[in-house]
């Protein structure tokens, strides 16, 4: 494989619109979020709330709760007294992630910020545990603030359990109660300022996809398409290059990453775009590219997914149930005999277990892939093993990068659309080793309808001449 001139693939590229960075979320909005937490704590008779986000692999954090409450992109434990006359305290800097984005270097509304220190014999020559010192600092601060015997609310994730256990042992007279549901409920509907950030993420996805289409032709590799996509969106402010799934093969089995495949006639290319964070927020979309001639079955799968999105989109407005949007989206699949109904609980999907919910054995079969085998590996299983959509639903909520999805668009979700509800709809279908498609837009419900945040690239399959 030659890497000569691959940097020239974007020569002459210009997106079909100008990306204009939105203003950052104003400090007043963060303050309002904290006041909501305080109000909920007051109603629940909590004296203080502590919020945790831990460091994770690749210099990320396990959740975005701190970024949501005080625009802090790092790990930490935030202390929020219920009494709004008392200031917040934040303990942070206890992992080896030494970078702090310059423009986000202040924790909004925090009165005192503490640096715990990344410790350990190997790293610092100091025989101490960062997590132990973090907990000691938090316990001391809570005690000094008069909360040794307090009723304490906890907001965190499964990675917070060790902290909470240690705090309970160190403060035996205090009472503790989980309040994570409060911060999740707060993010159900997005504000105008939040939508501005999600829209920016969506626009970066559109620009990146346009760049990939500009570079796409036979002889170019999937690595080069991913690079073109990444460069175009990163150059305009994207926070990371993760595109989730960018897959290329002749069957359209889109669930994959770039691995060095050289594009040829008959290939189907899927850009399943997620995790392109902009100031902590992310949209999601999915687009397809067909290279040269493809099979009638592949054309049918592309069309049914496209038609599914068209029909679902027609229903988007306040007052419509998510289950009805799901039903409309699956009508084309039912009409063509792909599924018998839209019931999520019984629908086949690519990664389903056996019908009795026991683990399904994936079929052993050599799937020839020369671009993989030249590097000493063989694909010896059929992925995915089940015919159907990638997920047994039509879409899901989007918002802050790294937070768990709060809802899915399913046949059993009777929630009603309200202004500020933000989600992706991405109809999918894969027939293993034969055909596949994934096509999706990111939407926000408005006062009188909806806005398609991924409006700068069409949902129709892009055709590349062989």
C-alpha positions in Angstrom: 0.0 0.0 0.0 1.4 3.4 -1.0 1.0 6.4 1.2 2.4 8.9 -1.3 0.3 12.0 -1.9 -2.5 11.0 0.5 -2.3 14.4 2.1 -3.4 15.9 -1.2 -6.8 14.2 -1.2 -8.4 17.3 0.3 -6.9 19.7 -2.2 -9.5 22.1 -3.4 -12.1 21.0 -0.9 -14.7 23.6 0.3 -17.9 22.6 2.2 -21.2 23.8 0.9 -21.7 26.2 3.9 -19.6 28.2 6.2 -19.2 26.9 9.8 -19.7 29.8 12.3 -18.8 28.8 15.9 -21.6 29.6 18.3 -21.1 31.5 21.5 -20.3 29.5 24.6 -23.1 28.7 27.0 -23.3 31.8 29.3 -22.3 31.5 32.9 -25.8 32.4 34.0 -27.1 29.2 32.6 -24.6 27.1 34.6 -25.7 29.1 37.7 -29.3 28.3 37.0 -28.5 24.6 36.8 -26.8 24.6 40.2 -29.8 26.5 41.6 -32.0 23.7 40.3 -29.8 21.1 42.0 -30.0 23.1 45.2 -33.8 23.4 45.0 -34.1 19.6 44.5 -31.8 19.1 47.5 -33.9 21.5 49.6 -37.1 19.6 48.8 -35.5 16.3 49.6 -34.1 17.7 52.9 -30.4 17.3 51.8 -27.9 19.6 53.4 -25.3 19.3 50.7 -24.8 17.5 47.3 -21.6 16.1 46.0 -21.1 15.3 42.3 -18.4 13.1 40.9 -16.9 12.4 37.5 -13.8 10.2 37.3 -11.0 10.0 34.8 -11.3 7.4 32.1 -9.1 6.0 29.3 -7.7 8.4 26.6 -8.0 11.4 28.9 -11.8 11.5 29.0 -14.1 11.4 32.0 -16.7 8.8 33.0 -19.6 11.3 32.7 -20.2 14.9 31.9 -21.9 15.9 35.1 -19.2 18.4 36.1 -19.1 19.9 32.6 -22.9 20.3 32.8 -22.9 22.0 36.2 -19.7 24.2 36.1 -18.2 23.7 32.6 -15.3 21.6 34.1 -14.0 19.1 31.5 -11.8 17.1 33.9 -12.4 14.7 36.7 -13.4 15.8 40.2 -15.7 15.9 43.2 -17.9 19.0 43.4 -19.4 20.0 46.8 -22.6 22.0 46.5 -24.1 23.3 49.7 -27.9 23.5 49.6 -27.7 26.9 51.1 -27.1 29.2 48.1 -25.2 31.7 50.3 -22.4 29.2 50.6 -19.9 28.7 47.8 -19.1 25.5 46.0 -15.8 23.6 46.3 -14.2 21.4 43.7 -11.4 18.8 44.2 -9.8 17.8 40.9 -6.4 17.1 39.2 -5.9 13.6 40.6 -5.2 11.7 37.3 -2.3 11.8 34.9 -4.3 13.8 32.4 -2.2 17.0 32.5 -4.0 18.9 29.8 -6.6 21.5 30.5 -8.1 23.2 27.4 -7.1 26.9 27.8 -10.6 28.3 26.9 -12.2 26.1 29.6 -9.7 26.7 32.3 -12.1 28.0 34.9 -14.8 26.2 36.9 -17.9 28.4 36.6 -19.3 29.4 39.9 -16.8 27.5 42.0 -15.5 29.4 45.1 -12.5 27.1 46.0 -10.7 24.8 43.6 -8.3 22.2 45.0 -5.5 20.2 43.2 -5.2 16.7 44.7 -2.2 15.6 42.7 -1.4 12.6 40.6 0.4 10.3 43.1 2.0 6.9 43.3 5.6 5.6 43.6 6.1 4.9 39.9 4.6 8.2 38.7 5.7 10.7 41.3 8.0 9.0 43.7 5.4 9.7 46.4 4.0 6.5 48.1 0.3 7.6 48.2 -3.0 7.0 46.5 -4.6 9.9 44.6 -8.0 8.5 45.2 -7.4 8.1 48.9 -6.1 11.7 49.1 -9.1 12.8 47.1 -11.5 11.3 49.6 -9.5 12.6 52.6 -9.7 16.1 51.1 -13.5 15.8 50.5 -14.1 14.5 54.0 -12.1 17.2 55.6 -13.9 19.9 53.5 -17.3 18.5 54.4 -16.4 18.3 58.1 -14.9 21.9 58.1 -18.1 23.1 56.4 -20.2 21.5 59.2 -21.5 18.5 57.2 -20.1 15.7 59.3 -23.5 14.7 60.4 -25.4 16.0 57.4 -27.9 14.5 54.9 -25.8 14.3 51.8 -27.1 13.8 48.2 -24.9 11.9 45.7 -24.6 12.4 42.0 -22.3 10.1 40.0 -22.1 6.9 38.0 -21.1 3.3 38.6 -17.4 4.4 38.8 -18.3 6.6 41.8 -19.2 3.6 44.0 -15.8 3.4 45.6 -15.8 7.0 46.5 -19.3 6.8 48.1 -18.3 3.7 50.1 -15.2 5.4 51.5 -17.1 8.5 52.4 -19.8 6.6 54.2 -17.1 4.7 56.2 -15.3 8.0 57.0 -18.5 9.8 58.0 -20.6 7.3 59.9 -23.0 9.8 61.3 -23.9 11.3 58.0 -26.8 10.1 55.8 -26.4 9.5 52.1 -28.9 9.3 49.3 -28.5 9.0 45.5 -29.7 12.1 43.5 -28.3 11.2 40.1 -31.8 11.1 38.7 -32.1 14.8 39.2 -29.2 15.7 36.8 -30.4 13.2 34.3 -33.9 14.7 34.3 -32.5 18.2 33.9 -31.0 17.1 30.6 -34.1 15.6 29.1 -34.9 18.8 27.2 -32.0 21.0 25.8 -31.9 24.8 26.1 -31.3 27.1 23.1 -27.7 27.5 24.1 -27.2 23.8 24.4 -28.8 23.2 21.0 -26.4 25.7 19.5 -23.5 23.5 20.6 -25.2 20.3 19.4 -26.0 22.0 16.0 -22.3 22.9 15.8 -21.4 19.2 16.3 -23.9 18.3 13.6 -22.4 20.8 11.2 -18.9 19.5 11.8 -20.2 16.0 11.0 -21.7 17.3 7.7 -18.5 19.1 6.8 -16.4 16.0 7.6 -18.7 13.8 5.5 -18.5 16.3 2.6 -14.7 16.1 2.9 -14.7 12.3 2.8 -16.9 12.4 -0.3 -14.4 14.8 -1.9 -11.6 12.3 -1.3 -13.6 9.2 -2.1 -12.7 7.3 -5.2 -11.4 3.8 -6.2 -7.9 3.3 -5.0 -8.3 5.5 -1.9 -8.3 3.7 1.5 -10.8 3.8 4.3 -8.0 5.2 6.4 -7.7 8.1 4.1 -11.5 8.7 4.1 -11.4 8.7 7.9 -8.4 11.1 7.8 -10.2 13.5 5.4 -13.3 13.5 7.6 -11.3 14.0 10.8 -9.2 16.8 9.4 -12.1 18.8 8.1 -14.1 18.7 11.3 -11.1 19.0 13.7 -9.8 22.0 11.9 -13.1 23.8 12.7 -13.2 23.0 16.4 -14.2 19.4 16.8 -12.8 18.1 20.2 -11.9 14.6 19.0 -11.7 12.4 16.0 -13.9 9.6 17.1 -16.4 8.8 14.3 -17.7 5.7 16.1 -18.1 3.5 12.9 -16.6 4.3 9.5 -16.9 1.0 7.6 -16.1 0.0 4.1 -16.8 -3.4 2.4 -18.7 -4.9 -0.4 -21.7 -6.0 1.7 -22.6 -2.8 3.5 -22.0 -4.4 6.9 -21.3 -1.0 8.3 -20.3 -1.9 11.9 -16.6 -1.4 11.7 -13.6 0.8 11.8 -11.1 1.7 9.1 -8.4 -0.9 8.7 -6.7 -0.2 5.4 -9.3 -1.4 2.9 -8.7 -0.1 -0.6 -12.0 1.2 -2.1 -13.1 -0.6 -5.2 -16.2 -0.8 -7.4 -19.0 -2.5 -5.5 -18.1 -1.2 -2.1 -20.6 0.3 0.3 -19.3 2.9 2.7 -21.0 3.9 5.9 -20.2 6.9 8.0 -22.0 6.4 11.4 -21.0 9.6 13.1 -21.1 9.9 16.8 -18.9 11.3 19.5 -17.7 14.3 17.6 -17.8 16.5 20.6 -18.1 20.3 20.5 -17.7 22.0 23.9 -18.9 18.8 25.5 -22.0 18.3 23.3 -22.5 16.0 20.4 -25.0 15.2 17.6 -25.2 12.0 15.6 -25.8 11.1 12.0 -25.4 8.4 9.4 -24.7 8.5 5.7 -24.0 6.0 2.9 -21.8 6.0 -0.1 -22.0 3.5 -3.0 -19.0 3.0 -5.3 -19.8 1.8 -8.8 -22.3 -0.9 -9.4 -24.1 -2.5 -6.4 -26.6 -5.4 -6.2 -30.4 -5.1 -6.5 -30.7 -6.3 -2.9 -28.2 -3.6 -1.7 -30.2 -1.0 -3.5 -33.4 -2.2 -1.8 -31.9 -2.0 1.6 -30.6 1.5 1.0 -34.0 2.6 -0.3 -36.0 1.1 2.6 -33.8 2.8 5.2 -34.0 6.1 3.4 -37.8 5.8 3.1 -38.0 4.9 6.7 -36.3 8.2 7.7 -38.6 10.2 5.4 -41.8 8.8 6.9 -40.6 9.1 10.5 -39.5 12.7 9.9 -43.0 13.7 8.7 -44.4 13.1 12.2 -41.9 15.2 14.1 -43.7 17.9 16.2 -44.7 18.6 19.8 -47.3 16.3 21.1 -46.4 13.2 19.0 -45.4 10.1 20.9 -42.0 8.6 20.3 -43.6 5.2 19.8 -45.7 6.6 16.9 -42.5 7.9 15.3 -41.0 4.5 15.7 -44.0 2.9 14.1 -43.9 5.2 11.1 -40.3 4.5 10.6 -40.8 0.7 10.5 -43.7 0.8 8.1 -41.5 0.5 5.0 -39.7 -2.5 6.6 -43.1 -4.2 7.3 -44.4 -3.4 3.8 -41.4 -5.1 2.1 -41.5 -8.1 4.4 -38.3 -7.3 6.3 -40.1 -7.5 9.7 -43.7 -8.6 10.7 -44.2 -5.6 13.1 -42.4 -2.8 14.9 -42.4 -4.4 18.4 -39.1 -3.7 19.9 -39.2 -6.6 22.4 -39.5 -9.3 19.7 -37.7 -7.6 16.8 -34.6 -9.4 15.4 -31.5 -7.2 15.5 -27.9 -7.6 14.6 -26.5 -8.2 18.1 -29.4 -10.0 19.7 -28.9 -13.2 21.8 -30.9 -16.4 21.3 -34.7 -16.1 21.7 -34.4 -17.5 25.3 -31.8 -14.7 26.0 -28.9 -17.2 26.2 -25.7 -16.3 24.4 -25.7 -16.8 20.7 -22.7 -18.6 19.1 -21.4 -16.6 16.1 -21.1 -18.7 13.0 -17.6 -19.8 12.1 -16.9 -19.0 8.5 -13.9 -17.7 6.6 -14.9 -14.3 5.1 -12.2 -13.4 2.6 -10.8 -9.9 3.0 -7.4 -9.5 1.2 -6.7 -6.0 2.8 -6.9 -7.6 6.2 -5.1 -10.8 5.4 -2.1 -9.1 3.9 -1.3 -8.0 7.5 -1.5 -11.5 8.9 -5.1 -11.7 10.1 -8.2 -13.6 8.8 -11.9 -12.8 9.4 -13.2 -16.2 10.6 -16.6 -15.3 11.9 -19.7 -13.8 10.3 -20.4 -10.3 11.7 -23.1 -9.4 12.5 -24.7 -12.8 13.0 -28.3 -11.8 12.8 -30.3 -10.2 10.0 -32.0 -7.0 11.0 -31.4 -3.5 12.2 -28.3 -2.7 14.2 -30.5 -1.8 17.2 -34.2 -2.8 17.8 -35.2 0.8 17.8 -35.4 3.8 15.4 -33.1 6.1 17.3 -32.1 7.6 20.7 -31.4 10.8 22.6 -28.3 12.8 22.1 -26.7 15.6 24.1 -23.5 15.6 26.1 -20.7 13.4 24.8 -20.0 10.5 27.1 -23.3 10.5 29.0 -25.6 7.5 28.8 -28.5 7.9 26.4 -31.5 9.0 28.4 -34.1 7.4 26.1 -34.6 5.3 23.0 -37.2 5.7 20.2 -38.9 2.3 20.6 -42.4 0.8 20.3 -42.8 0.9 24.1 -41.7 4.5 24.7 -44.9 6.6 25.0 -43.1 9.8 25.8 -44.5 12.8 24.0 -42.2 15.1 22.0 -41.7 18.5 23.6 -39.6 21.5 22.5 -35.9 20.9 23.3 -36.1 17.1 22.9 -33.0 16.2 20.9 -32.4 12.8 19.3 -31.1 10.9 16.3 -33.3 8.7 14.0 -31.2 6.2 12.1 -33.0 3.4 10.3 -30.6 0.5 9.8 -30.7 -2.9 8.2 -28.0 -5.5 7.7 -28.1 -8.9 5.9 -24.8 -10.5 6.8 -22.4 -10.8 3.9 -25.0 -9.5 1.5 -26.3 -5.9 2.1 -26.5 -3.2 4.7 -27.4 0.4 5.3 -27.5 3.0 8.1 -29.0 6.4 7.4 -29.8 9.0 10.0 -30.4 12.6 10.9 -30.2 14.5 14.2 -33.3 16.4 15.2 -34.5 18.8 17.8 -38.2 19.4 18.5 -39.2 23.1 18.2 -42.3 25.0 19.3 -44.0 24.4 15.9 -42.2 21.4 14.5 -38.6 20.3 14.3 -35.2 21.3 13.1 -32.9 18.9 11.2 -29.5 19.7 12.6 -27.8 17.6 10.0 -29.3 19.4 7.1 -26.2 20.2 5.0 -25.8 16.7 3.5 -28.7 14.8 1.9 -29.8 11.4 3.2 -29.8 9.9 -0.3 -26.9 7.6 -0.9 -23.9 9.3 -2.5 -22.8 7.7 -5.7 -19.1 7.5 -6.7 -18.2 6.4 -10.2 -15.9 3.4 -10.4 
